[in-house]
Amino acid sequence: MSKERARRRAEREAEQARQAAARAEREARLARRRERWNRLTGVVPRPIRVARQGGLIARRHRAQNAVVAVLFVLVQALAWILLDGWAARVGVLVLSLLLVPVLVTVVFDRRS
């Protein structure tokens, strides 16, 4: 009976040693990766995060830009669905790109 317990204890200890070695290898790999990352980011300047403006005018402009973007995508989707020729689709794309600034200027009076 004691030989059996000794054998099981030896197996448990061997398994624990394997797990400890695997854990040490993972930690060493993570440490090397972290060191490499720190060396790389030490050279590259960190980007400065600028918060968005939260005023009424800024929110209104964001909403207007979202409406223009959705309309642009809808026009393009309709063109791809309804038109068969590539030339017509590209023509709608070019025309849309030219007319978006005109639409924004005419519809949304941004002088105020």
Helices and strands as residue ranges (DSSP letters): H 2-43, H 56-82, H 86-107
